[in-house]
Amino acid sequence: MAALIFLVIGVLCALIGRILLSSAAFRVSVWCGLGVFLPFGPLLFRLSHPHVAPSSKTFRLAALPCILAYILLRPESLSGAYYNKFLNDKTVHSAPAAPYGVEKVSKRRTPLEEHRIANNREFERLAAWNEALRFKKRDLLNSDVEGNRAYNIEVAQYNAALAKANADKTALWSQDK
């Protein structure tokens, strides 16, 4: 009941403040009075004529705590279940259980699958190595004899590792057939 009283007082203060502001605006000019009813009109009037309607400001400021008191006291008859659920809900919700079919099934891999995965990882490593070799070749000077010799040794190692990985891949995939 007290909340409704605060609401009524707040609305009355806001209306009285608006009426006082409108009457002060019409005292200044008809255009100012009409401008108060436009969007942002009251704000512009108060900024351009702050000395004209001080009593309006008092009533408008008195409306704010009344409306705030209404919100804080929130009557049960008007709030219904929404406010109670929103403001009084202290439960902590956990994550929902995984729906059927989403659970991860632990499946053991066969040695052949493990070997194929390792072979794919080896090809990824060789691709990164090939990219690094490409950058080394780009930055290498023809006059750098020692650098060219080291590069050629590394290219030979890369080619040997690539040939081994390709042979391993061929052997792994031929076992399926």
C-alpha positions, 0 to 999 in steps of 0.5 A: 500500500505504501508503494502505491502512495509513493507512486501517486505522489511521484506522478503528481509531482511530475505532472505539477512540474510539467504544468509549471514548466509549460506555464513558464514557457508560455510566459516567455513566448508562445513558441517556447510554450509549444516547444515544451511539448516537442521531444527534447523541448523541455530540456532545451527550454531549461537550458536556455532559460534556467531562471524562469521555472525554479519551482518546476525543478523542485517538483520534478526532482521530488518525483524521482525519489518517490518513483524510486521508492515505488520500485523498491517497495514493489507491491505484490498485487501489481508486481505479480510473479515476474518481479518476485522471480526476477528480484528474489531468485537466488538459485544458481543454475548449473549447466544442462545435462548433455542431450542424448547422442552428444555424449562422447563415446570412448572408442579405442583406436586400432594400431593401424589408426594410430599409425595413420594419425602419426603419419599425418602428423609427420606430413604436417611437420614436413610441410612446416619444414618445407616452408622453412627451407623455402624461406632459407633458400630465398634469403640465401646469397649465391656467394655464401658457399658455406650457407649453400652447403648447409642448405643442400645438406638440410634439403637432402635430409628433408627429401629422405624424411619425405620419401620415408613418410611417403613410403609409410603412407603407401604401406598404411593405405595399401593394408586397407585393401 
